[in-house]
Amino acid sequence: MAEILALCISEKKGTEKVDAGEAEFIEDYGIKGDAHAGNWHRQVSLLSYEKIEEFNNRGISVKFGAFGENIVVKGIDLAKLPIGTKLRIGEILLEVTQIGKKCHDRCHIYYTVGDCIMPREGIFSRVLKGGIAKIGDKIEIDQWNNL
């Protein structure tokens, strides 16, 4: 089972997210207080910790949230999950809706180091069932909702 290492939000789009330690997930909306929440398919973004570490091993150290990710997950290669996969965090249920993304504008990280992993390694989801999550919570592929 995988673990949540960070829960990040930002009030404005196009800015780095900041680790809040916990977050309220709202059904069919996203994370309370996050600029990317709303009635669309990319309500919550997730990035694997292992991919952040690979990036940092190139000699640049980035903080959680720097790539615009809401959730940093240790123990799952998120970009390999198929669209439609359900992820459970306690009572919260997320559905994977998109793998990667096209960057319309280069982010701060790209301009600093010449690369950003979110377009290749990040995934996006919508909130099917809400609740509260905090750092250290377990996140798992929900077998019952993927049958």
Solvent accessible surface area in square Angstrom, and as a share of the most:
residue,aa,sasa,rsa
1,M,163,0.73
2,A,3,0.02
3,E,55,0.25
4,I,0,0.00
5,L,40,0.20
6,A,0,0.00
7,L,0,0.00
8,C,0,0.00
9,I,46,0.23
10,S,9,0.06
11,E,154,0.69
12,K,142,0.60
13,K,124,0.53
14,G,81,0.78
15,T,66,0.38
16,E,64,0.29
17,K,6,0.03
18,V,107,0.62
19,D,55,0.29
20,A,53,0.41
21,G,25,0.24
22,E,97,0.43
23,A,8,0.06
24,E,67,0.30
25,F,4,0.02
26,I,61,0.31
27,E,97,0.43
28,D,81,0.42
29,Y,94,0.36
30,G,0,0.00
31,I,1,0.00
32,K,120,0.51
33,G,47,0.45
34,D,8,0.04
35,A,27,0.21
36,H,47,0.21
37,A,18,0.14
38,G,15,0.14
39,N,147,0.75
40,W,90,0.32
41,H,83,0.37
42,R,51,0.19
43,Q,5,0.02
44,V,0,0.00
45,S,6,0.04
46,L,0,0.00
47,L,0,0.00
48,S,2,0.01
49,Y,52,0.20
50,E,68,0.30
51,K,39,0.17
52,I,2,0.01
53,E,61,0.28
54,E,102,0.46
55,F,2,0.01
56,N,31,0.16
57,N,120,0.61
58,R,146,0.53
59,G,66,0.63
60,I,67,0.34
61,S,103,0.66
62,V,18,0.10
63,K,149,0.63
64,F,62,0.26
65,G,0,0.00
66,A,9,0.07
67,F,13,0.05
68,G,23,0.22
69,E,0,0.00
70,N,1,0.01
71,I,0,0.00
72,V,0,0.00
73,V,0,0.00
74,K,96,0.41
75,G,55,0.53
76,I,26,0.13
77,D,53,0.27
78,L,0,0.00
79,A,25,0.20
80,K,158,0.67
81,L,19,0.09
82,P,91,0.57
83,I,115,0.58
84,G,26,0.25
85,T,10,0.06
86,K,37,0.15
87,L,0,0.00
88,R,65,0.24
89,I,3,0.01
90,G,60,0.58
91,E,100,0.45
92,I,0,0.00
93,L,17,0.08
94,L,0,0.00
95,E,28,0.12
96,V,1,0.00
97,T,27,0.16
98,Q,39,0.17
99,I,60,0.30
100,G,6,0.06
101,K,60,0.25
102,K,157,0.67
103,C,34,0.20
104,H,159,0.71
105,D,123,0.64
106,R,126,0.46
107,C,42,0.25
108,H,120,0.53
109,I,10,0.05
110,Y,63,0.24
111,Y,160,0.61
112,T,86,0.50
113,V,44,0.25
114,G,49,0.47
115,D,28,0.15
116,C,9,0.06
117,I,6,0.03
118,M,4,0.02
119,P,34,0.22
120,R,123,0.45
121,E,36,0.16
122,G,0,0.00
123,I,0,0.00
124,F,12,0.05
125,S,0,0.00
126,R,84,0.31
127,V,0,0.00
128,L,43,0.21
129,K,97,0.41
130,G,18,0.17
131,G,13,0.12
132,I,103,0.52
133,A,1,0.00
134,K,111,0.47
135,I,76,0.39
136,G,32,0.30
137,D,33,0.17
138,K,103,0.44
139,I,0,0.00
140,E,69,0.31
141,I,58,0.30
142,D,8,0.04
143,Q,114,0.51
144,W,213,0.75
145,N,60,0.31
146,N,56,0.29
147,L,173,0.86
